[in-house]
Amino acid sequence: MAGDLLFWALAGVAVGGGALVFRCDSMARATYALLAALLAVGGEVVLLGLDYLGVVILLMMTLEMALMAVFMIMFMMSPGGLTPMSMTHGTRSAALVSGGVFLLLAAGVLLAPWPGRAGRAPADPTRALGLALMGPQMLTMAVLGMVLFATIVAVVVLATQRGRYDRGGES
């Protein structure tokens, strides 16, 4: 019962955050709404028993939103991203297309002949998913992820001309 309640609460946060992305009038608020929606989706994946994949989603989306905030501060006219702006373009056509896609997907879910389970569920679904996705290259991909993260940190450090305490002329 508590798991069902948490599932529906996270689903509500995900849908609400996704809707707020298009209702917010600033890039910063839209970023936080998107982060909330994506974290709720990561929580749903953890609830489904795929702990590793859920944590990866949580970490990846948090890092993605942090990088988005950095670029927003660097390149936007309003560094805080709080200046009101229109976050929607072509709303009528987008609503028609998204409504049509939703109806098509819903019809597919309801009308598809779903197969029954063949065999038993694996003892460790996270390991089984990892092996199914990456096979024997799992360690390579994990190391590659750390190397890419280190590269991102190094690029940001090298691109910064001033340090935290360097105020450009004071002293």
C-alpha positions in Angstrom: 0.0 0.0 0.0 2.8 2.5 0.9 4.6 1.5 -2.3 1.5 2.2 -4.4 1.1 5.6 -2.7 4.7 6.5 -3.3 4.4 5.4 -6.9 1.4 7.7 -7.5 3.0 10.6 -5.6 6.2 10.3 -7.8 4.0 10.0 -10.9 2.2 13.2 -9.9 5.5 15.0 -9.3 6.8 13.8 -12.7 3.8 14.9 -14.7 3.4 18.1 -12.7 7.1 19.0 -13.1 6.9 18.2 -16.8 3.9 20.5 -17.2 5.6 23.3 -15.2 8.5 23.3 -17.6 6.2 24.8 -20.2 4.3 27.0 -17.8 7.3 28.7 -16.1 8.3 32.1 -17.5 12.0 31.8 -16.8 14.7 29.4 -17.8 15.9 28.9 -14.2 12.4 27.9 -13.0 11.9 25.6 -16.0 15.3 24.0 -15.2 14.2 23.2 -11.6 10.8 21.9 -12.7 12.5 19.6 -15.2 14.9 18.4 -12.5 12.0 17.6 -10.2 10.3 15.7 -13.0 13.4 13.7 -13.9 14.2 12.9 -10.2 10.7 11.6 -9.8 11.2 9.4 -12.8 14.4 8.1 -11.3 12.5 7.4 -8.1 10.0 5.4 -10.1 12.7 3.3 -11.6 14.1 2.6 -8.1 10.6 1.6 -7.0 10.5 -0.9 -9.9 13.4 -2.7 -8.4 16.1 -1.5 -10.7 18.2 0.3 -8.1 21.4 0.7 -10.2 19.6 2.1 -13.2 17.5 4.4 -10.9 20.5 5.8 -9.1 22.2 6.3 -12.5 19.2 8.3 -13.7 19.2 10.4 -10.5 22.9 11.2 -10.7 22.9 11.8 -14.5 19.9 14.1 -14.4 21.3 16.1 -11.5 24.6 16.5 -13.2 22.8 17.4 -16.5 20.8 20.1 -14.8 23.9 21.5 -13.0 25.7 21.8 -16.4 22.6 23.4 -17.9 22.7 26.0 -15.1 26.4 26.7 -15.7 25.8 27.3 -19.4 22.7 29.4 -18.6 24.8 31.6 -16.4 27.6 31.8 -18.9 25.6 32.5 -22.1 22.3 34.1 -21.2 21.6 37.8 -21.2 20.0 37.4 -17.8 22.6 35.4 -15.9 20.2 34.3 -13.2 17.8 33.1 -15.8 14.9 34.8 -14.0 13.9 37.3 -16.6 10.4 36.4 -17.8 10.4 34.9 -21.3 8.1 32.7 -23.4 9.0 29.0 -23.0 6.5 27.9 -25.6 6.5 28.1 -29.4 3.9 26.6 -31.8 1.6 25.6 -29.0 -1.4 24.6 -31.1 0.5 22.3 -33.4 2.5 20.9 -30.5 -0.7 20.1 -28.6 -2.2 18.4 -31.7 0.9 16.3 -32.3 1.4 15.3 -28.7 -2.3 14.4 -28.3 -2.1 12.3 -31.4 1.0 10.5 -30.2 -0.5 9.9 -26.8 -3.6 8.4 -28.3 -1.5 6.2 -30.6 0.7 5.0 -27.7 -2.3 4.4 -25.4 -4.1 2.4 -28.1 -0.9 0.3 -28.6 -0.7 -0.4 -24.8 -4.4 -1.3 -24.5 -4.7 -3.3 -27.8 -1.3 -5.1 -27.9 -1.3 -8.8 -27.2 1.1 -8.8 -24.2 3.0 -12.1 -23.8 3.1 -14.0 -20.6 6.3 -14.3 -18.5 8.6 -16.9 -19.8 10.7 -18.3 -17.0 11.4 -16.8 -13.6 12.7 -13.3 -12.8 16.4 -13.1 -12.3 17.7 -13.0 -8.7 19.5 -9.7 -9.4 17.6 -7.7 -12.0 20.1 -4.9 -12.0 23.0 -7.3 -13.0 20.8 -8.9 -15.6 19.9 -5.6 -17.1 23.5 -4.5 -17.2 24.6 -7.7 -18.9 21.7 -7.4 -21.4 22.6 -3.8 -22.2 26.4 -3.9 -22.2 27.4 -7.5 -22.1 31.1 -8.0 -21.2 31.8 -4.3 -21.7 30.2 -3.3 -18.4 33.5 -2.5 -16.7 34.7 -0.6 -19.7 31.6 1.6 -19.7 31.8 2.3 -16.0 35.4 3.4 -16.4 34.5 5.5 -19.5 31.8 7.2 -17.4 34.3 8.2 -14.8 36.8 9.4 -17.5 34.1 11.5 -19.1 33.1 13.1 -15.8 36.8 13.8 -15.0 37.1 15.4 -18.5 34.1 17.7 -17.8 35.6 18.8 -14.5 39.0 19.4 -16.1 37.5 21.5 -18.9 35.5 23.7 -16.5 38.6 24.2 -14.4 40.9 25.0 -17.3 38.3 27.3 -18.9 38.0 29.4 -15.7 40.4 32.3 -15.8 40.0 33.4 -12.3 40.0 31.5 -9.0 37.5 31.7 -6.3 39.4 34.4 -4.4 40.9 36.3 -7.3 38.8 39.4 -7.7 40.7 40.8 -10.7 42.7 43.7 -9.3 42.0 43.8 -5.6 44.9 43.3 -3.2 
